[in-house]
Amino acid sequence: MEHIVTQPSETVIDITCDVCCQSTRVEGYGQQFGTLQAHWGYGSKHEGEHYEVRLCELCFFRTLSHLRRERMVNTMFDEEPNATEDEFGLVLIK
């Protein structure tokens, strides 16, 4: 009896950062990237528009830093300062 073994073809996809256009592949660990997404719904000025921006680690944290600064400026004169500024956007710590 003859056995035919087929192996699935391996598709290698290299995702590049949408900001710096560099690869998000980290040798030995695969693709490492963050995503900024928006799906604007009914009533929005951008109703029906969907966005997805893929960012390498460096561009992600630069973007996050910019957003933290914007938050700081917008809350600068609040009576109760935000004590969790370093955790802005952080959902899970390993």
trRosetta pair geometry for C-beta under 8 A, 3 or more apart (Angstrom, degrees):
i j d omega theta_ij theta_ji phi_ij phi_ji
13 31 7.8 -17 94 -57 90 138
14 23 5.3 -47 -177 -129 114 104
14 24 7.7 154 -178 39 67 71
14 25 5.7 -59 -133 -29 88 125
14 31 7.8 171 -141 -91 42 103
15 23 7.6 101 75 -155 46 59
15 24 4.9 -29 89 37 93 122
15 25 7.6 134 43 -48 71 77
15 31 5.2 56 29 -138 118 132
15 33 5.9 -96 107 -6 131 153
15 54 5.8 -84 169 151 119 158
16 21 5.4 9 163 -161 129 46
16 22 6.4 165 -153 83 86 19
16 23 5.8 -54 -102 -92 72 40
16 24 6.6 171 -121 -14 19 87
16 54 7.7 109 87 93 39 121
17 20 4.8 17 89 48 133 82
17 21 6.3 -81 70 -30 78 12
17 22 5.3 11 22 52 116 71
17 23 7.8 5 -9 65 84 5
17 24 5.8 126 -56 -65 78 96
17 33 6.9 -170 -91 -125 75 118
17 54 6.4 -133 -126 113 41 81
17 55 5.6 42 -145 -146 96 37
17 56 3.8 -57 -72 -19 132 94
17 59 5.3 127 -171 18 137 146
18 21 7.8 29 -142 -74 15 55
18 53 4.8 -123 63 -158 149 77
18 54 5.2 115 -17 53 104 66
18 55 6.6 -61 38 -73 88 59
19 53 7.6 58 -45 176 88 116
19 55 6.0 28 2 -119 118 87
19 56 7.6 -115 50 21 101 87
19 59 4.2 159 55 -149 139 147
19 63 7.7 -154 -57 -54 157 118
20 56 6.3 -54 45 21 119 127
20 58 7.3 8 -4 81 154 115
20 59 5.5 -154 -8 -61 108 128
22 56 5.7 -9 76 -44 103 156
23 56 7.8 80 98 -96 32 124
24 31 5.2 45 103 -156 105 79
24 32 5.8 -152 166 64 88 51
24 33 3.9 -12 -161 -61 153 112
24 54 6.9 -83 -41 154 153 114
24 56 4.9 -154 -102 -101 81 77
24 57 7.8 130 -144 -18 84 73
25 30 6.7 -77 -138 -179 76 27
25 31 5.7 -45 -91 -89 62 56
25 32 7.5 105 -135 15 17 77
26 29 4.2 -15 90 60 109 113
26 30 6.9 2 51 60 79 33
26 31 7.8 118 12 -135 77 10
26 32 4.6 17 -9 4 122 128
29 32 6.1 20 114 -48 118 119
32 56 7.7 56 95 -151 80 64
32 57 6.0 -1 125 -50 111 109
33 54 5.0 23 154 -176 142 96
33 55 6.1 151 -168 72 89 40
33 56 6.0 -55 -111 -97 87 37
33 57 7.5 -112 -107 -47 43 60
33 60 7.3 161 -166 -49 55 129
34 54 7.5 151 79 -157 41 52
34 55 4.8 -25 65 65 90 100
34 57 7.3 104 -13 -101 102 44
34 60 3.7 91 30 -116 137 140
35 52 6.1 -20 -165 -162 109 89
35 53 7.0 147 -157 74 55 49
35 54 5.7 -24 -100 -101 76 62
35 55 7.3 177 -83 18 26 82
36 51 7.5 -28 114 123 84 107
36 52 7.4 153 79 -153 53 40
36 53 4.4 -9 56 56 102 104
36 55 6.7 51 -11 -15 101 121
36 63 7.0 -91 -57 145 139 156
37 50 7.9 -16 -167 -172 87 79
37 51 6.4 164 -153 90 43 70
37 52 5.1 1 -106 -104 84 74
37 53 7.8 -161 -70 24 44 66
38 46 7.8 25 135 99 129 143
38 49 7.4 10 109 108 105 92
38 50 7.0 179 93 -150 61 41
38 51 4.4 19 48 45 95 107
39 50 5.0 5 -109 -113 73 86
39 51 7.9 -149 -64 29 44 63
40 44 4.1 -128 -176 93 105 157
40 45 7.7 -67 -171 63 146 52
40 46 4.1 92 41 93 176 92
40 47 5.6 -119 126 -95 104 25
40 48 6.7 -30 84 30 92 28
40 49 4.9 20 35 55 120 83
40 50 7.5 -147 19 -74 72 43
41 44 5.9 100 61 -6 45 118
41 47 6.6 -11 139 -130 21 75
42 47 6.0 49 -111 -133 28 120
43 47 6.8 125 35 -84 25 117
44 47 4.8 152 62 -67 81 66
46 49 4.3 -62 165 33 98 131
55 59 4.3 -133 -163 97 98 106
55 60 4.1 137 111 -69 124 76
55 63 6.2 -77 -127 5 165 140
56 59 5.0 82 51 18 77 103
56 60 6.7 -138 91 -12 34 92
57 60 5.7 -55 -145 33 26 115
57 61 6.5 12 164 -8 63 107
58 61 6.4 -65 -150 41 26 99
58 62 6.3 27 154 -19 64 109
59 62 5.5 -53 -144 38 33 114
59 63 6.2 36 156 -20 66 105
60 63 5.8 -60 -153 37 27 110
60 64 6.2 26 151 -18 65 108
61 64 5.2 -45 -138 38 39 115
61 65 6.2 48 155 -25 64 101
62 65 5.6 -51 -151 32 30 115
62 66 6.7 32 150 -19 62 103
63 66 5.6 -52 -153 33 34 113
63 67 6.5 31 150 -16 66 105
64 67 5.6 -54 -148 38 34 110
64 68 6.3 39 151 -23 66 103
64 88 7.2 155 -177 96 95 104
64 89 6.0 -116 -137 44 112 155
65 68 5.6 -50 -147 33 31 114
65 69 6.5 33 152 -20 63 104
66 69 5.7 -54 -152 34 32 112
66 70 6.5 34 150 -19 64 104
67 70 5.5 -49 -148 34 36 114
67 71 6.4 38 152 -20 65 103
67 88 7.1 -172 108 139 101 134
67 89 7.4 68 94 -43 138 135
68 71 5.6 -54 -151 36 32 112
68 72 6.3 36 150 -23 65 104
68 85 6.4 92 -162 -177 110 87
68 88 5.0 156 -100 51 93 155
69 72 5.5 -50 -148 33 33 115
69 73 6.4 33 153 -18 65 103
70 73 5.8 -54 -149 36 31 110
70 74 6.2 25 154 -14 65 111
71 74 5.7 -61 -145 42 30 109
71 75 6.0 -1 165 5 67 115
71 82 7.5 -45 147 42 115 159
71 85 7.6 173 98 -130 123 85
71 88 6.3 178 36 -127 161 147
72 75 6.5 -75 -140 51 22 90
72 76 6.3 57 155 -73 62 82
72 85 6.8 46 -82 -133 100 128
73 76 5.7 -15 -150 -32 29 117
75 78 4.6 -22 -172 -10 79 127
75 81 7.5 118 136 -135 110 54
75 82 5.9 35 122 -12 156 117
78 81 6.5 141 79 -87 101 41
78 82 7.5 52 64 -30 146 83
82 85 5.6 111 104 -62 102 80
84 87 4.4 -53 -180 48 94 114
84 88 7.0 137 123 -58 83 60
85 88 6.0 -12 -166 -33 40 109
87 90 4.5 -92 -163 41 68 123
90 93 6.8 30 168 -60 124 86
